[in-house]
Amino acid sequence: MRKRVVAVKGTCCGMISLLFATSLAQAQTTIDFSKITCEQFVLLRVADPDYIAIWLSGFYNGKRNNTTIDVDRLKENARKVKHYCLYNKGLLMEAVEKALAPQGSAQ
């Protein structure tokens, strides 16, 4: 009986250790958005483009102290940036600024 308890105890500790190690590995993933390229964005090499679009929207809205979000506009802007990146090279954040520049402004 004692061996079973030790075996179960060891298994629990092993599972807890595995879960802890997994959460540590996930916590160490960081992304520098200023270095993401259009190619990486379009080819899903960094993360899901929708997640990136949401983060970028929050970043640029935060710079403008805007705390509201227009979901339809977010989707449309993400589509514009994806389209821009399909046909242009360079950094994603530069692509955002060019693809979403007001009409008639210098690019």
C-alpha positions as CSV (number, residue, x, y, z in Angstrom):
1,M,0.0,0.0,0.0
2,R,2.8,2.4,0.8
3,K,4.4,1.9,-2.6
4,R,1.2,2.8,-4.3
5,V,0.9,6.0,-2.4
6,V,4.6,6.9,-3.2
7,A,4.0,6.0,-6.9
8,V,0.9,8.2,-7.0
9,K,2.6,10.9,-5.2
10,G,5.6,10.7,-7.6
11,T,3.2,10.8,-10.5
12,C,1.4,13.8,-9.2
13,C,4.7,15.6,-8.6
14,G,5.8,14.7,-12.1
15,M,2.6,16.0,-13.6
16,I,2.8,19.2,-11.6
17,S,6.4,19.6,-12.6
18,L,5.5,19.1,-16.3
19,L,2.6,21.6,-16.1
20,F,4.9,24.1,-14.4
21,A,7.6,23.6,-16.9
22,T,5.1,24.0,-19.8
23,S,3.7,27.2,-18.4
24,L,7.3,28.6,-17.9
25,A,8.1,27.8,-21.5
26,Q,4.9,29.5,-22.7
27,A,5.6,32.5,-20.5
28,Q,9.0,33.1,-22.1
29,T,7.6,33.7,-25.6
30,T,8.0,37.4,-26.5
31,I,7.5,39.2,-29.8
32,D,9.0,42.5,-30.8
33,F,6.3,43.9,-33.1
34,S,8.7,46.5,-34.6
35,K,10.6,43.6,-36.2
36,I,7.8,41.6,-37.7
37,T,8.0,41.7,-41.5
38,C,5.1,41.7,-44.0
39,E,6.2,38.2,-45.1
40,Q,6.1,36.8,-41.6
41,F,2.7,38.4,-41.1
42,V,1.1,37.0,-44.3
43,L,2.7,33.6,-44.0
44,L,1.6,33.1,-40.3
45,R,5.2,32.7,-39.1
46,V,4.8,34.8,-35.9
47,A,1.2,34.4,-34.8
48,D,-2.4,34.4,-36.2
49,P,-2.7,37.6,-38.2
50,D,-6.0,38.4,-36.5
51,Y,-4.3,38.4,-33.1
52,I,-1.5,40.6,-34.5
53,A,-4.2,43.0,-35.9
54,I,-5.9,43.2,-32.6
55,W,-2.7,44.0,-30.8
56,L,-1.7,46.7,-33.4
57,S,-5.2,48.2,-33.1
58,G,-4.7,48.5,-29.4
59,F,-1.3,49.9,-29.8
60,Y,-2.3,52.7,-32.2
61,N,-5.5,53.5,-30.4
62,G,-3.6,53.7,-27.1
63,K,-1.2,56.2,-28.7
64,R,-4.3,58.3,-29.5
65,N,-5.8,57.8,-26.0
66,N,-8.8,56.1,-27.7
67,T,-10.4,53.5,-25.5
68,T,-13.2,52.4,-27.9
69,I,-13.0,50.0,-30.7
70,D,-15.1,49.7,-33.9
71,V,-15.0,46.0,-34.7
72,D,-16.0,46.4,-38.3
73,R,-13.3,49.0,-38.8
74,L,-10.7,46.7,-37.1
75,K,-11.6,43.9,-39.6
76,E,-11.5,46.3,-42.6
77,N,-8.1,47.7,-41.5
78,A,-6.7,44.2,-40.9
79,R,-7.9,43.3,-44.5
80,K,-6.2,46.4,-45.9
81,V,-2.9,45.6,-44.1
82,K,-2.9,42.0,-45.2
83,H,-3.6,43.1,-48.8
84,Y,-0.8,45.7,-48.6
85,C,1.6,43.1,-47.3
86,L,0.8,40.6,-50.0
87,Y,2.2,43.0,-52.6
88,N,4.9,44.9,-50.6
89,K,7.9,44.0,-48.5
90,G,9.1,45.6,-45.4
91,L,8.2,45.9,-41.7
92,L,4.7,45.3,-40.7
93,M,4.3,48.5,-38.6
94,E,5.5,50.6,-41.6
95,A,2.9,48.7,-43.7
96,V,0.2,49.6,-41.2
97,E,1.0,53.3,-41.4
98,K,1.1,53.2,-45.2
99,A,-1.9,51.0,-45.8
100,L,-4.1,53.0,-43.3
101,A,-2.8,56.5,-44.2
102,P,-5.7,58.8,-44.9
103,Q,-6.5,59.1,-48.6
104,G,-4.6,61.9,-50.3
105,S,-1.7,62.0,-47.8
106,A,1.8,61.4,-49.0
107,Q,3.1,57.8,-48.7
